[in-house]
Amino acid sequence: MAGSPNVFPIGKLSLLLAVLQEHEWREEVEKQLTEQGYKYTIGRVGAMDMTKVVAAMETAAKNNHIIDSNSYREVHAVYHAIIEAIQALGRGVTQFGEILRTVGLTFAIVRGKMEGAVKHEGEWIAVSVYGTIGAPKKGFEHEAVGFGFNHI
């Protein structure tokens, strides 16, 4: 299955899920996620405070049973994947509100086995964010994307 050109790996599926929210192709991505046994959730968050962005994404992972909220290992894994995605979004700078920048994001969190030529044990978390970042004024923002990946 991993070698098939029509079957995408966990990271690519999370990116597609975040980017294709308003597109009809989203259904095909969700079908592949379900068929491959992945757990996933989608959400939206907008804020100037990075803490609120992280909290919204982590809460979605907990509330939608992507991770076990009582397992430090799982909460820690999703936290690091979220931080990595936000760092990519901000080009390494994670200060949003402090420098008068805001984000409006769609995020996707996907959990499951990683397929490939090398056997990977356990499950992985892929976090993708897509949206806008910029000054907190309509029209003063631009598109941005971020991706984080971590083992559980």
Secondary structure, 3 states (H helix, E strand, C coil): CCCCCCCCCHHHHHHHHHHCCCCCCHHHHHHHHHHCCCEEEEEEEEECCHHHHHHHHHHHHHHCCCCCCCCHHHHHHHHHHHHHHHHHHCCCCCCCHHHCCEEEEEEEEEEECCCCCCCCCCCEEEEEEEEEEECCCCCCEEEEEEEEEEEC
